[in-house]
Amino acid sequence: MANNLLMRVINGIAGAGFTIWIVLGDWEFLVCLLVGLFLMLYEWTKINRGKKKYLLFYCGIIYIIIPTLFWALEYYNDNAYNGISYNLYTLWVLSIVWACDIFAYFGGKLIGGPKLAPQISPNKTWSGVVVGIIFSMMTSYIYVHNVLNDNIKLFYLSIVIIISAILGDLLESKTKRILNVKDTGNIIPGHGGFCDRLDSFLLATYAFIIIKLMGLL
């Protein structure tokens, strides 16, 4: 257990540093988006092989492609909102998702208590969710204040992205139960596959897209 936790922490820190470097880079971001898209589609195809759940399979393909292509188009168009480059908003979404995931995990482990959705994801607790939300909002406030021109509207909108991230995690857990698999892959030691790591980010991106389309940025 201790070794697994250490592996998660080491890979989590390394992954976060690598992701920040990619997002703030130039062509690296687009290349990694396309590689990530390929790996997620590969994992999704692999865990669906022989299951004959065609509607679920094709819905999953669309679900994965849309947010990935959205960020690719943001890169291609070099979009900016209120004079701030799209990649700083990408990091805003990522930072919220990371904070929620990390602190929900440790909050649930330390506090315990009633389960959030025992039939879907037996390890998740309400205490973890509350801790994750609190620290995500704190992370968002710090980021918005220091990077996004203190746009307080974005701080309040953080809750939409946080809830989406939590639901995205549960959605993938439910999907894995339907397909009877533990992880989507094992490409990341201690973390599973790419789909396992990006489940929250995918649905959080949908929330960001809606916020953008509503002109709230």
SULQUI-V253423 format. One record per residue. N is the residue number from 1. RES is the residue in one small letter. OMEGA is omega in whole degrees, -180 to 180 (NA if undefined). NEAR is the number of other ideal C-beta (glycine too) atoms within 12 Angstrom. D_CENTER is the distance of its C-alpha to the mean C-alpha in Angstrom with 2 decimals. Layout:
<<N;RES;OMEGA;NEAR;D_CENTER> <N;RES;OMEGA;NEAR;D_CENTER>>
//
This chain:
<<1;m;-179;9;24.10> <2;a;179;9;24.56> <3;n;179;11;24.13> <4;n;179;14;20.87> <5;l;179;17;19.55> <6;l;179;14;20.95> <7;m;178;20;19.34> <8;r;-178;26;15.84> <9;v;-178;20;16.66> <10;i;-179;18;18.24> <11;n;178;24;15.63> <12;g;179;25;12.88> <13;i;180;18;15.20> <14;a;-180;18;16.18> <15;g;180;31;12.77> <16;a;179;24;11.91> <17;g;179;15;15.39> <18;f;-179;21;15.25> <19;t;179;31;12.12> <20;i;178;22;13.93> <21;w;-180;17;17.05> <22;i;-174;27;15.70> <23;v;-179;31;14.23> <24;l;179;21;17.50> <25;g;-178;19;19.56> <26;d;-179;15;21.33> <27;w;-179;13;21.55> <28;e;-178;20;19.26> <29;f;-179;31;16.18> <30;l;180;25;17.54> <31;v;-179;16;18.64> <32;c;174;29;15.40> <33;l;-179;35;13.66> <34;l;176;22;16.51> <35;v;178;19;16.51> <36;g;178;36;12.86> <37;l;179;28;13.80> <38;f;-178;19;16.89> <39;l;179;26;15.41> <40;m;178;35;12.98> <41;l;177;29;16.04> <42;y;179;22;18.24> <43;e;-178;35;16.39> <44;w;178;38;16.25> <45;t;-177;23;19.93> <46;k;-177;24;20.91> <47;i;177;33;19.79> <48;n;-175;29;21.36> <49;r;177;14;24.58> <50;g;-177;13;27.58> <51;k;178;20;25.85> <52;k;176;10;27.35> <53;k;-168;18;24.65> <54;y;180;12;24.82> <55;l;178;13;23.39> <56;l;-178;22;20.21> <57;f;-176;24;20.07> <58;y;175;16;20.59> <59;c;178;18;18.27> <60;g;178;33;15.48> <61;i;180;22;16.64> <62;i;-179;18;16.54> <63;y;-180;27;13.13> <64;i;-173;38;11.75> <65;i;-173;25;14.28> <66;i;-178;23;14.09> <67;p;179;34;10.84> <68;t;179;35;11.67> <69;l;177;22;15.22> <70;f;-180;31;14.50> <71;w;177;38;13.28> <72;a;178;27;16.18> <73;l;176;20;18.57> <74;e;177;30;17.60> <75;y;-176;30;18.53> <76;y;-179;16;21.63> <77;n;-179;14;22.84> <78;d;-175;15;22.04> <79;n;176;22;21.17> <80;a;177;17;21.68> <81;y;-178;26;21.51> <82;n;178;21;24.30> <83;g;-179;13;25.13> <84;i;-175;23;21.76> <85;s;-179;23;20.12> <86;y;-174;30;16.97> <87;n;176;30;15.36> <88;l;174;29;15.72> <89;y;175;40;13.80> <90;t;179;40;10.99> <91;l;177;33;11.14> <92;w;178;43;11.48> <93;v;-180;49;8.18> <94;l;-178;39;6.63> <95;s;178;38;9.30> <96;i;-180;46;8.76> <97;v;179;43;5.32> <98;w;-178;35;7.19> <99;a;-180;37;10.27> <100;c;-178;45;9.42> <101;d;-176;40;8.37> <102;i;-175;31;11.37> <103;f;174;31;13.87> <104;a;180;37;13.34> <105;y;-178;30;14.10> <106;f;177;23;17.12> <107;g;178;28;18.22> <108;g;-180;28;18.46> <109;k;-175;21;20.31> <110;l;-174;14;22.69> <111;i;-179;20;23.46> <112;g;178;17;23.02> <113;g;-176;17;24.60> <114;p;180;16;23.98> <115;k;180;19;21.26> <116;l;-179;28;18.63> <117;a;-172;22;18.91> <118;p;-180;15;21.15> <119;q;-178;13;21.74> <120;i;-178;21;18.11> <121;s;-171;30;16.59> <122;p;-178;15;19.63> <123;n;-177;18;18.10> <124;k;-178;35;16.15> <125;t;176;26;18.49> <126;w;179;21;19.09> <127;s;178;24;19.86> <128;g;179;34;16.48> <129;v;-179;33;14.89> <130;v;179;24;17.49> <131;v;179;31;17.09> <132;g;180;38;13.32> <133;i;-179;30;14.09> <134;i;-177;23;17.05> <135;f;175;29;15.55> <136;s;179;41;12.60> <137;m;177;29;15.45> <138;m;178;22;17.50> <139;t;-180;33;15.02> <140;s;-179;40;14.73> <141;y;-180;27;18.53> <142;i;-178;20;19.22> <143;y;-180;31;17.10> <144;v;-178;32;18.58> <145;h;-173;17;21.99> <146;n;-174;18;22.11> <147;v;-173;25;20.26> <148;l;174;33;20.09> <149;n;176;21;23.80> <150;d;179;16;23.51> <151;n;-173;27;22.45> <152;i;178;14;22.46> <153;k;179;21;21.44> <154;l;177;34;17.92> <155;f;179;28;17.90> <156;y;179;17;18.85> <157;l;180;32;16.32> <158;s;-176;39;13.55> <159;i;178;25;14.18> <160;v;180;32;13.27> <161;i;180;46;9.72> <162;i;180;42;9.62> <163;i;178;26;11.29> <164;s;179;33;9.13> <165;a;179;43;6.02> <166;i;180;39;8.88> <167;l;178;29;10.34> <168;g;177;35;7.61> <169;d;180;39;7.98> <170;l;180;29;11.66> <171;l;180;28;11.93> <172;e;178;40;11.10> <173;s;178;31;13.40> <174;k;179;20;15.99> <175;t;180;34;15.88> <176;k;177;30;16.48> <177;r;178;20;19.30> <178;i;-178;21;20.80> <179;l;178;27;20.83> <180;n;175;13;21.95> <181;v;-180;25;19.73> <182;k;180;16;18.23> <183;d;177;26;15.60> <184;t;179;33;14.73> <185;g;179;26;16.29> <186;n;-176;21;17.42> <187;i;-180;25;16.76> <188;i;-178;27;15.07> <189;p;179;22;17.63> <190;g;-177;25;16.56> <191;h;-179;31;12.96> <192;g;-177;28;13.85> <193;g;179;30;12.79> <194;f;179;34;10.35> <195;c;178;43;9.27> <196;d;-177;37;8.97> <197;r;-174;37;6.68> <198;l;-178;43;4.39> <199;d;-180;40;5.19> <200;s;-178;40;3.21> <201;f;-179;42;2.06> <202;l;-179;42;5.50> <203;l;176;33;7.09> <204;a;177;44;6.33> <205;t;175;39;7.95> <206;y;178;30;10.65> <207;a;179;33;11.34> <208;f;178;38;11.78> <209;i;179;27;14.01> <210;i;178;21;16.04> <211;i;180;27;16.52> <212;k;-178;27;17.73> <213;l;178;12;19.99> <214;m;178;13;21.47> <215;g;-176;11;22.48> <216;l;-180;21;20.94> <217;l;NA;28;19.67>>
//
